[in-house]
Structure formats: C-alpha cells, structure tokens
Amino acid sequence: MGLSERKLRHQQEVKNQIIASSREIVNMEGWAALSIRKIADAIEYSVPVVYKHFESKEAITAFFVAEGFAALKKEMEACVVPTDPIEKRVQQLAEGYWLFASKNPKDYELMFGVGLPTCEMHQQVPAIAELANYLRQFIDELIESSGKKDLNTCVKYRSFWSILHGVVAIELLTINRWDSVCPSEVLADSIQAFTQSIQKN
C-alpha cells in the first residue's frame, strides 16, 4: 500500500470515528447537545481535524439526515411483497415507515424536525428525492387501479405522507400516553381509510 492510499484510509477512519462519536453523543444527550468540540474531545483529535471532514455541525446533521432517508427507504422496501395487491403493498409501506421510526426515534426527529421535506430539500438531498419518487410510484399505481381520472396524484401523495408522519409524530413522539391504543394499529386504520377513499366509487 502506497503513502497516498494509507493517507486516504486514515482520513476515512477519522471520518468514521467522527460519525460514530456523533451518533453516540446524540443517543446519550440528544441532537441539541452535539457540538464540534464534543466530537473532537470524543475522538481525541483537535477541532480543526473535525472541520477538515465536516465544515460545521449542520454538515454533520445533514449527513445523518441523508443517511436516515436512505435507511427509511430500505426499511420500507424490505416490508413490501411485490406480488401482493397494491392496497396491501401500501399498507406494507406504512408498516415499514413505522418500523423505522420506532427503531430510530432520534434520527426520525432530526429528519422531520421542520415537518415534511420541501421541494427544495428534494433537490438538495438525493436520498429524499429517491424516497419521494418511491412513494409516488405506489400512489400512482393505487390511483390507476381505481380507474378514477379526476384524482390529483400530487395531493394524494402528500396526503399519504402526511398520514404516515402525523401518526408517528402524535403517537411515537408523545412522551406521556393516556390510552392503550397501539400506534401501529392507528396507522393501519388510517392507511386503510386512505386506500378506500381512492378505490371506492
């Protein structure tokens, strides 16, 4: 291995340490506690070394946002059975969404800290655009299967994602629950109503 290759490998190792330490800080103290100084102290390097890999704390959180949306898409894909009817696959999408959010609440909170991703965010973060396009395919197929010609695909797509995010935000991120209703059941019921609203005449 040449000198340049060893240098590149070392740089990647440091970057991996920064990412791992950042996640550990977040898991223990939350996103608000994350700082370049804390990361530098954790990996036992100087602050400029961290800045060499990430220009700011915002750049680090942007990395986790992109990583989160890619992981969310992967979780949803794993839940979908391609041969199932479209209405069932839409339910499976919702199940994958819930699984990701329930297993990664801190990541989810960061990803959707300001609500649903905007068109500008779709353009800036390819992982968001890829997830959006993936969801749109299912909504397009659901509408096509209904035979209706007067439905606005964009509106239905936004409604679908709003349902997913809304149930997670209300149920998963609520600290003090007062009832015994399972959040995943609420999501399933909401998605069933959504698909029926499209398919029924």
C-alpha positions as CSV (number, residue, x, y, z in Angstrom):
1,M,0.0,0.0,0.0
2,G,1.4,3.4,-1.0
3,L,1.6,6.5,1.1
4,S,-1.3,8.2,-0.6
5,E,-3.5,5.1,-0.1
6,R,-2.6,4.9,3.6
7,K,-3.4,8.6,4.0
8,L,-6.8,8.2,2.4
9,R,-7.5,5.2,4.6
10,H,-6.6,7.1,7.7
11,Q,-8.8,10.0,6.6
12,Q,-11.7,7.7,6.1
13,E,-11.1,6.1,9.5
14,V,-11.1,9.5,11.2
15,K,-14.4,10.4,9.4
16,N,-15.9,7.1,10.5
17,Q,-14.8,8.0,14.1
18,I,-16.5,11.4,13.8
19,I,-19.7,9.8,12.6
20,A,-19.7,7.1,15.3
21,S,-18.9,9.5,18.1
22,S,-21.6,12.0,16.9
23,R,-24.2,9.2,17.0
24,E,-23.1,8.2,20.4
25,I,-23.4,11.8,21.7
26,V,-26.8,12.1,20.2
27,N,-28.0,8.8,21.6
28,M,-26.9,9.8,25.1
29,E,-27.7,13.5,25.1
30,G,-29.8,14.4,22.0
31,W,-29.2,16.4,18.9
32,A,-29.1,19.7,20.7
33,A,-26.1,18.6,22.7
34,L,-24.0,17.8,19.6
35,S,-21.1,20.2,19.0
36,I,-17.8,20.1,17.1
37,R,-15.9,20.5,20.4
38,K,-17.6,17.4,22.0
39,I,-16.9,15.4,18.9
40,A,-13.2,16.4,18.9
41,D,-12.9,15.5,22.6
42,A,-14.6,12.2,22.0
43,I,-12.3,11.1,19.2
44,E,-9.2,12.7,20.9
45,Y,-8.4,14.9,17.9
46,S,-8.2,18.7,17.6
47,V,-11.2,20.7,16.5
48,P,-9.6,21.6,13.1
49,V,-9.4,17.8,12.3
50,V,-13.2,17.6,12.6
51,Y,-13.7,20.7,10.5
52,K,-11.5,19.1,7.8
53,H,-14.2,16.4,7.3
54,F,-17.3,18.4,8.2
55,E,-17.4,22.2,7.8
56,S,-20.0,22.7,10.5
57,K,-22.3,20.9,12.9
58,E,-25.0,21.5,10.3
59,A,-22.9,19.5,7.8
60,I,-22.8,16.6,10.2
61,T,-26.6,16.7,10.8
62,A,-27.1,16.9,7.0
63,F,-25.1,13.7,6.7
64,F,-27.4,12.0,9.2
65,V,-30.5,13.3,7.5
66,A,-29.4,11.9,4.1
67,E,-28.4,8.6,5.8
68,G,-31.7,8.5,7.6
69,F,-33.9,8.9,4.5
70,A,-31.9,6.2,2.7
71,A,-32.4,3.8,5.7
72,L,-36.1,4.7,5.8
73,K,-36.5,3.7,2.1
74,K,-34.6,0.5,2.7
75,E,-36.8,-0.4,5.6
76,M,-40.0,0.2,3.6
77,E,-38.6,-1.8,0.6
78,A,-37.9,-4.7,2.9
79,C,-41.6,-4.8,4.1
80,V,-43.1,-4.7,0.6
81,V,-44.1,-8.0,-1.1
82,P,-44.0,-7.2,-4.9
83,T,-46.7,-9.8,-5.8
84,D,-49.3,-8.6,-3.3
85,P,-52.2,-6.4,-4.4
86,I,-51.5,-2.6,-4.4
87,E,-53.7,-1.8,-1.4
88,K,-51.8,-4.4,0.7
89,R,-48.4,-3.1,-0.5
90,V,-49.4,0.4,0.5
91,Q,-50.2,-1.0,4.0
92,Q,-46.8,-2.7,4.0
93,L,-45.1,0.7,3.1
94,A,-46.8,2.1,6.2
95,E,-45.6,-0.8,8.3
96,G,-42.0,-0.2,7.1
97,Y,-42.3,3.5,7.8
98,W,-43.5,2.8,11.4
99,L,-40.8,0.2,12.0
100,F,-38.0,2.7,11.0
101,A,-39.5,5.5,13.1
102,S,-40.0,3.2,16.2
103,K,-36.5,1.8,16.0
104,N,-34.8,5.2,15.2
105,P,-36.8,7.9,17.0
106,K,-33.8,10.3,17.3
107,D,-32.9,10.0,13.6
108,Y,-36.6,10.4,12.7
109,E,-36.9,13.5,14.8
110,L,-33.9,15.1,13.1
111,M,-35.1,14.1,9.6
112,F,-38.5,15.7,10.1
113,G,-37.6,18.5,12.5
114,V,-39.3,21.1,10.4
115,G,-42.1,18.9,9.0
116,L,-42.4,17.1,5.7
117,P,-39.5,17.6,3.2
118,T,-40.0,20.5,0.8
119,C,-39.3,20.5,-2.9
120,E,-36.1,22.4,-2.2
121,M,-35.0,19.6,0.1
122,H,-35.8,17.1,-2.5
123,Q,-33.4,18.9,-4.8
124,Q,-30.6,19.3,-2.2
125,V,-30.7,15.8,-0.7
126,P,-30.9,13.0,-3.3
127,A,-32.0,10.4,-0.7
128,I,-35.1,12.4,0.0
129,A,-35.9,12.6,-3.7
130,E,-35.4,8.9,-4.1
131,L,-37.8,8.1,-1.2
132,A,-40.4,10.6,-2.6
133,N,-40.2,9.0,-6.0
134,Y,-40.5,5.6,-4.5
135,L,-43.7,6.5,-2.6
136,R,-45.1,8.3,-5.7
137,Q,-44.9,5.0,-7.7
138,F,-47.3,3.3,-5.2
139,I,-49.7,6.2,-5.1
140,D,-49.7,6.3,-8.9
141,E,-50.5,2.6,-9.1
142,L,-53.2,2.8,-6.4
143,I,-54.9,5.6,-8.3
144,E,-54.6,3.7,-11.6
145,S,-56.1,0.6,-10.1
146,S,-59.2,2.7,-9.0
147,G,-59.9,3.7,-12.6
148,K,-60.6,7.2,-11.5
149,K,-59.4,10.0,-13.7
150,D,-60.2,13.1,-11.5
151,L,-57.7,12.4,-8.7
152,N,-54.7,14.6,-8.1
153,T,-51.7,12.4,-7.7
154,C,-49.6,15.1,-6.0
155,V,-52.4,15.8,-3.4
156,K,-52.8,12.1,-2.7
157,Y,-49.1,11.6,-2.4
158,R,-48.8,14.5,0.1
159,S,-51.9,13.2,2.0
160,F,-50.3,9.7,2.3
161,W,-47.0,11.0,3.6
162,S,-48.9,13.4,6.0
163,I,-50.8,10.4,7.4
164,L,-47.5,8.5,8.0
165,H,-45.8,11.4,9.6
166,G,-48.8,12.5,11.5
167,V,-49.3,9.2,13.3
168,V,-45.6,8.9,14.1
169,A,-45.4,12.5,15.4
170,I,-48.5,12.1,17.6
171,E,-48.1,8.5,18.8
172,L,-44.4,7.8,18.8
173,L,-43.1,11.1,19.9
174,T,-45.7,11.6,22.6
175,I,-43.9,11.3,26.0
176,N,-47.0,10.7,28.2
177,R,-49.6,8.4,26.6
178,W,-53.0,8.3,28.2
179,D,-54.6,5.5,26.3
180,S,-53.7,1.9,25.4
181,V,-54.2,2.0,21.7
182,C,-51.3,0.6,19.7
183,P,-49.8,3.3,17.4
184,S,-49.3,0.7,14.6
185,E,-53.0,-0.1,14.7
186,V,-53.8,3.6,14.4
187,L,-51.5,3.8,11.4
188,A,-53.0,0.7,9.8
189,D,-56.6,2.0,10.3
190,S,-55.6,5.4,8.8
191,I,-53.9,3.9,5.7
192,Q,-56.9,1.6,5.2
193,A,-59.2,4.6,5.2
194,F,-56.9,6.3,2.7
195,T,-56.8,3.5,0.2
196,Q,-60.6,3.0,0.5
197,S,-61.1,6.7,-0.2
198,I,-59.3,6.3,-3.5
199,Q,-60.8,2.9,-4.6
200,K,-64.4,3.4,-3.6
201,N,-66.8,5.0,-6.1
